[in-house]
Amino acid sequence: MNISKLLGVPYANLKTAKVFVKPGQVVVTYNKKTYFIVKKDVFTNILHPLNYNAINS
């Protein structure tokens, strides 16, 4: 499985990533330096088991 295709565009800034989040999506990070916007089910089913963390609004 290619995780980078699931993650999409990286954001270096959490504040910027939060601007683009739509309902049903969540901002996630693995290292607290790069942030990604993904669908909530992708986070729950694929990324969370891989130790990615969701960022609360």
Residue, then its C-alpha position, 0 to 999 in steps of 0.5 A: m500500500n502506498i501511504s503517500k497517495l492516501l496522504g496527499v498534499p503535505y502542509a508544513n504548518l498546522k494552521t494552514a492545514k486547518v484552513f482547508v479541512k472540510p467536514g468528514q476530514v481530519v488533519v493528521t501528522y506522524n512527526k508534528k512537523t508535516y500535516f496532511i488532510v485525509k478522510k476520517d475513515v482513512f485515518t481510523n482504518i489505515l493511518h491510526p494503526l500506523n501511529y499517525n495522530a489526528i489533530n483536534s480543531 
